[in-house]
Amino acid sequence: MKFLKNALNRELSPLGVVSNDSQSKMAKSLGRTLGQSLDTIELDDFLQQCTTGTTDHDALICFIAARDMLVLWLHLHHYFAHEERPLIISYPVGINLPGVIVGAYQFRECADLVVCANSSEAELANSLYSDMSATPPRTTVTKLPIFGDKTDTAERISERLDKADRFVFFGQPDIPNLAEAEYIVSKLERLADQHRDKVFLIKPRFMRGEKFTAHKPKYNYETVFLEIVEKRERRLPNFAITFEPVESLISDGTVALSVSSTALLEAASSGIPAVALTDLGIRETLGNSYFMGSGMLRNLESLFGDEPYKVNSSWLEDKIGNQEVKLQLQAPKRSYNDSFWARNEFLPISELDRYARSKNRDISSFGDLVNDPDLFRSIIDSDGHRPIDRARALKRKKKYDEAIKISLNVVQEDPKNGLHMRNLVETYILKGSYGEAAKWLEKLKAHKGENFPPAVELTEMLTASQSAR
């Protein structure tokens, strides 16, 4: 990729590191926008590669959750000499909502170069990094490739809202809570009933069984949707769940709805009306306080009222940036010891879930992982390639038969292994083998009890999948 150069002005061979489909989308968008192709690899696969101490790439563009940057940094720290490791570039994967932005940039400090989505975030990052390290990472500002470049007037966007015939609600994994999500879906159903000439769609952030990274789903919008619509004798023909890609849903004749999803900025930057919902109020915990001053805050009822809709174009330009999408780098590799995290002994290990789950009881803090290479490698050897991790990775790649084979082998040796029973139920559901899923679900309940939370969740997943068949 010729757009990527190091401090010596030498062309680099970059690799995109991703953790889920939305991050892959960002990587592909970047390559497409720059007229280049960008090879990608899943984070877990790259971490496994790291244990060999070799890589064919001399730069990593990391489209991963902020905390996962520390995971990747730890692997490079223990398996690569400074001179041999690739350049680490941390790329944003969406908007940073109030209340989490400082924490997100804090974890990204371990990179050599931190890419910021706009100048305001770059100013915050530089201020933060100057306090964290005497030799902070470089920062650069680029417009995210998922954002459009239309400069339509607020009046024209307002006209599109009045003429829209499709309303798409973009769900988020951890905002709002379940009761609030049920309230929003119920209101959308009422609007669909009142406006039969319009189409109302719900786009969940994750499909059931899909891997999550930064945000653990608290519930599934499919389940919420099905529970609500099944109370009717007949489903409304204009109210449905969709798993179409975001970019195909954001099109002419559409209004994008959400509490605080990045999809709102994707829509608004493409000239599509976007509404940050205020039906639950405006507060930082909902993330919609991010949209204060945008002109996009309003409730569902007002979509069909006389209240004027006017996007603040200067606010939008500040948030999405007005510079080109580019990545010309002048970033030297930092020493491992330059990072704040090399000296932070007391980060609670619970902040890094994959190590907190380790059976190794010698870990008390992040410092143990940084300073004791033998301890770290023993964890990777014992936990990094567990059968359950391999089975889950195969499930994410939709290699269901291979995932099932691993879990069946484990359960044959250990008939009470709850982790693999759960994996079998979920994998059979995703494969569409509902009879096998039900069989293993009963075995899980017999072992763990009817009220075992994962068993309850899997029962709901199985019921919803069979209903949607």
Secondary structure, DSSP 8 states (H G I E B T S, - for coil): -TT-B-TT--B--EEEEESSHHHHHHHHHHHHHTT----EEEHHHHHHHHTTT--S-SEEEEES-HHHHHHHHHHHHHHS-TTTS-EEEE---S---TTTHHHHHHHGGGSSEEEESSHHHHHHHHHHHHHH-SS--EEEE---TTS------HHHHHHHHHH--EEEEE--SSSS-HHHHHHHHHHHHHHHHH-TTSEEEEE-SS-TT----SS--SS-HHHHHHHHHTTSSS--TTEEE----HHHHS-TTEEEEESS-THHHHHHTTT--EEEE-TT---GGGTGGGGTTSS-EE-SGGGGSS------HHHHHHHH-SS------------GGGSGGGS-TT--GGGSHHHHT-S-TT--SHHHHHH-HHHHHHHHHHHTT-HHHHHHHHHHTT-HHHHHHHHHHHHHH-TT-HHHHHHHHHHHHHHT-HHHHHHHHHHHHHHH-TT-HHHHHHHHHHHHHHHH-
